[in-house]
Amino acid sequence: MFTQRMKLKPGLGEYRSPSRRREARWGLLFITPWLIGFLIFYLAPMIISLVFSTYDFTLSAPDDARFIGLDNWKRMLFDDANTWDSLRVTFVFGAISLPIGMFSAFMLAVLLNSKHLMAPNLFRTLFYAPTMVPLIAGILIWSSVLNPQSGWINRLIEYLTGFEATNISTGPRWLDNPDLIYFAYTLIGLWGIGNAMLINLAGLQNIPTELHEAASIDGASWLRRLISITVPMMSPVIFYNLILSTVGLLQYFIVPWVLNLGSGYPEGTTRFYMIHFYNQAFKFQNMGYGATLAWLMFIIAMMITLFLFASSKFWVYYSGEAN
Amino acid sequence: MSAITDQQQFSSRDVSRAKLSSYQIAKRRRNLLYGASITLFALIILSLYVMPLVFGIVTSLKSQAQASAPNSPLLPSDIIQFDYEGESYDVYNVPTDEGIKQWALIQRRRRGASVFIDINDPDQSLIEWEGNTFLLEPAYEWSVQWSNYPEAWNEISFPRLLGNTLVYAFVTMIGTLVASSLVAYGFARFRFPFRNILFMVLMSTIILPPAVTLVPTYAFFVRVLNWGGTWYPLIVPQLFGNAYNVFLLRQYFLTIPCEMEEAAQVDGAGPFRTFLSIILPQSIPALTAVSLFHFFFAWNDFFGPLIYLAGSRNKNPISVGLTEFNGLYEQNTELILAASVISMILPLTIFFIAQRVFIQGIVITGVDK
């Protein structure tokens, strides 16, 4: 049985000949930097993090650390309302910002891929440029442009619709109104969709033109072709972008931090999970509880990724795997 | 007979050519119309998309009062000032019987007539005007506050922030280039046990939330090594390669034909020598892309500097420095925006110069996976 498997699958036996052994040694030597880095900065900290989560351990008084079993986990799941609240905030924001962001990136790519568009490379560069604006600078600029009175967003709304958007009592107060805050943050996020846009664009350019031509001859409209050809052909790209955006969203931190130092303003609507984690681990230096929160984030990220991978069977189409 | 046939054939071919060309003209015209309308649409979307950037630049050139004033003119302007007997007064557009006049408001009265003077006719005596002065439109003149830039530059200590950021960016760039290219070469060219599993593990670190490793790493750096307030905790982890860079370089190495390496090996060069003299010189585009990615990553890196450099302000990089500046100068929108614009000049310039290599790199990492 064992020998049979050895024959079917290349196993370690393959490395018996001296030249293969030499090759394997060199290969391992070349990847050593990563192996060491992985052990020191990924594997070990992950395990230690799990150990930390069973301790009451504050960095300011490390000698007082004591084993408390699952108390941190109990506190996180049952006693700390902030945990669930910040998770809710993160997911509600995600439910708004993720579809809008992914849809915008996709539609921009469709626009840039149009064969009718003049100077497509220039447009591609210019549409990508905001993604190159340093994150903090972008956030600060958006926070001014969203200013209810002096910002251009409300002034533009007023100019286009006649609605008195710059009026202090009736106009939208993007960054102060709990009902609008997620849309404002989503707008800020639109300056970061450049990578997704480019990846979508490359995916679109890989779709064989025959498919579109054949459908056109059969009388399919532009929208029909978009839904029935482009979207299914793009599903691997959408899948990739979806995984990266979801995992990135769990770590959403910089925008609420820069705009209001993680205070949760307005009305706790911006107390994201990562802010909660930062406060516990670094502001209060509570390493044990911080590690517990980090592990919960890891578990949630794993669950989401596994769920997406499992679901991909049903909606992600890989043209290379025809049967 | 044959001549006639020839002529007939010729003329029929001629007709079909004429028909084709009129069809082509119509098609070309339609394409031009499509092209123009789609390009116009793209222009509108683009101008909405970059509007905040224009706003940021324009507002960074306004005076403090104008930057936050509601309904101020879009472009940098200031209320015209008029000097009268040693004092300066705001000028307003006042509707009079002879049309709108530019008058300086000398004395504002809630009841009764306010006192004005006509700035175009200052020798004339003061004018009394009945009406609500608060409803008058101020008269603006073009006024660009270039001085906001030197002020922001100095207030935020930009040279220091830039120095910190550049040192950080370049040291870690060299580190990650060396490590990532070695690792990528290992994965691209050598067969060794568990290679595919190890590569999967490497790739899966992309979706691992950094938080889960952060707490022990932080405790180790700050407590055990006493590296709090230094750059070491930010630099050291980056000297071991990173999944994105390894992936990009490996994909590139795989496209390089093996023959030259085999020839080098026949000539007696060891794998390391081959890597240095054959692979690296051929991989300049991929190495450039990785360097650029890393540069932008370092320029934006925020969370690491925030926690490790807490309390040592003069070691801050631009990202953290700009955030602190925003907190300290909340009232000076124009300075905050000027500082933001300053911070984006270098990255945007590099991007526009190297955009081809850069965009290709993103496509490789995004699509091949």
Interface residues (C-beta under 8 A of the other chain):
Chain A: L12 E14 Y15 R20 E23 A24 R25 W26 G27 L28 L29 F30 I31 T32 P33 W34 L35 I36 G37 F38 I40 F41 Y42 A44 P45 M46 I48 S49 F52 L59 P62 L108 L111 L112 S114 H116 L117 M118 A119 F123 R124 T125 L126 F127 Y128 A129 P130 M132 V133 P134 L135 I136 A137 G138 L140 I141 W142 S144 V145 N147 Q149 S150 G151 W152 R155 L156 T166 I168 L190 W191 N195 L198 I199 L201 A202 G203 N206 V237 Y240 I243 L244 V247 L250 Q251 F253 I254 W257 V258 L261 M274 F277 Y278 A281 F282 M287 G290 A291 L293 A294 W295 M297 F298 A301 T305
Chain B: N31 Y34 G35 A36 I38 T39 F41 A42 I45 L46 Y49 V50 M51 P52 L53 F55 G56 T59 A67 S68 A69 P70 N71 S72 L74 V178 A179 L182 V183 Y185 G186 F187 R189 F190 R191 F192 P193 R195 L198 V201 L202 T205 I206 I207 L208 P209 P210 A211 V212 T213 L214 V215 P216 T217 Y218 A219 F220 V222 R223 P237 L239 F240 G241 V246 P271 F275 F296 W299 N300 F302 F303 L306 I307 A310 I318 S319 L322 T323 N326 G327 T333 I336 L337 A339 S340 V341 S343 M344 P347 L348 F351 F352 Q355 I359 I362 V363 G366 V367 K369
